[in-house]
Amino acid sequence: MPELPEVEITRRGIAPFVENQTITGVVVRESRLRWPVPRDLGRRLKGLRVRRLLRRGKYLLFDCGEGWLIVHLGMSGSLRLVQRSLQAGLHEHVDIEIGSATLRLRDPRRFGAVLWTCGDPQEHPLLAGLGVEPLSPEFTAEYLFHTTRNRRAQIKPVLMNSATVAGIGNIYANESLFHAGISPRTRAGRLSRRQCDKLACSLRATLEAALAAGGSSLRDFVHSDGSSGWFQQHYFVYDRAGEACRVCGTPIRMLRLGQRSSFYCPVCQK
């Protein structure tokens, strides 16, 4: 968290205020994020125009012509548009001043990133190994079936592996598996073609529903304007251990897979 829907919602909220605008300054209060903020970031960015703002997986990509600014929100971060005069609070580590707007990165756990590359961002070490985008035409049942063949790992960790599908985190992997009727413990290589079809459709539908609901606001995540999403009100299994399944009434169970909590209905998900 934030996962793909939250990052995409952030991109949509920020894009109208930063695209075709000039970067006028950078303020770095804490450079010790997951990867250190470049010492010369302010010098590199000042005076550049943001041509467009893209997303790849959970990364935001600012096309600055001479290079790309790469931003990751970490596990609990947010990127907000604030008034330049607003005093920075605790955990608000980086400001990027663009036109009349200020983008402020808040990252309590410091697992995020603010990086610069002069080359193709798709070839950057953090992005080069990413799998297909789950909302792209390339993500199909056939792709999912092909990529899971001979995989002995359980399907939930496989979905969360960014080399398989870019941007699927714990929340949406749990919810998608529930709607597809597949247990998170199922070996990926044992999924049938029909199950892959259901899962591909479920992943797409779940992500689209999350986008329509403004994403999930858990712990620290808020939109670029400070508002909250409300998809968490519609969870079927995530973080509902012990509560009744919304479909069959059976108590939701939790187990640990790949060091992450997995939630599922033992009746609806076989």
Protein Blocks (a to p, Z undefined) as FASTA:
>chain_A
ZZfklmmmmmmmmmmmmgopacfbdcdfblcbfbdcdfklmmmmgopacfbdcdehjacc
ddehjaccdddebjmbccddddfklccdehiabccdehjbccddddfkopaccdddfbdf
klgmklmmpccdfkbmklcfklmmmmmgoiabdfklmmmmmklpghiafklmmmmmmmno
pafklcfklpcfklmmmmmmmmmmmmmmmmmnopaaehjbccfkopacfklmmcfkgopg
hiacfklopacddddeehiacdddfklpZZ
